[in-house]
Amino acid sequence: MVSAYVLILTQVGQAARVAEELATLDGVESAEDVTGPYDVIARVTAATVDELGRLVVARIQQVEGVDRTLTCPVVSL
């Protein structure tokens, strides 16, 4: 299993709606609107790195109001 945090920049005034919609997607464990340089942070999981990429590109980035994403995979040190 691959886990990651996806930092999301949204259009002005869209953070709460984007977080709500993301939370309904398969593979998204949580999505919360936050303050700071990003507007939403989502915790996601996928079976493989390829599936993680498809989740971000084909599902998360397609949500209306999402402008940009930054995917931060979780590592075990």
Stockholm file with secondary structure:
# STOCKHOLM 1.0

chainA/1-77         MVSAYVLILTQVGQAARVAEELATLDGVESAEDVTGPYDVIARVTAATVDELGRLVVARIQQVEGVDRTLTCPVVSL
#=GR chainA/1-77 SS CEEEEEEEEECTTCHHHHHHHHTTSTTEEEEEECSSSCSEEEEEEESSHHHHHHIIIIIITTSTTEEEEEEEECCCC
#=GC SS_cons        CEEEEEEEEECTTCHHHHHHHHTTSTTEEEEEECSSSCSEEEEEEESSHHHHHHIIIIIITTSTTEEEEEEEECCCC
//
